[in-house]
Amino acid sequence: MTTSAVSPLTEGSLEVKLPTIWTDGKAEVARAREEKSRREKIKEEKVRRTKIQVRQKVGKHTMFFQ
């Protein structure tokens, strides 16, 4: 009878289990919608500031003749 000695270090699995992040489809859509809304607000604010700068620049150089 042959007995094979198995050390405790070789028993078990060497497989590593990493956490999986599951995303809900609805949550992903909502996140994308929020991001799009945020980008649009930033763009609108940039346009608004540009218009204000143009008005200020034009106002400095405008002369009225009678």
Buried (B, 14 or more C-beta within 10 A) or exposed (E): EEEEEEEEEEEEEEEEEEEEEEEEEEEEEEEEEEEEEEEEEEEEEEEEEEEEEEEEEEEEEEEEEE
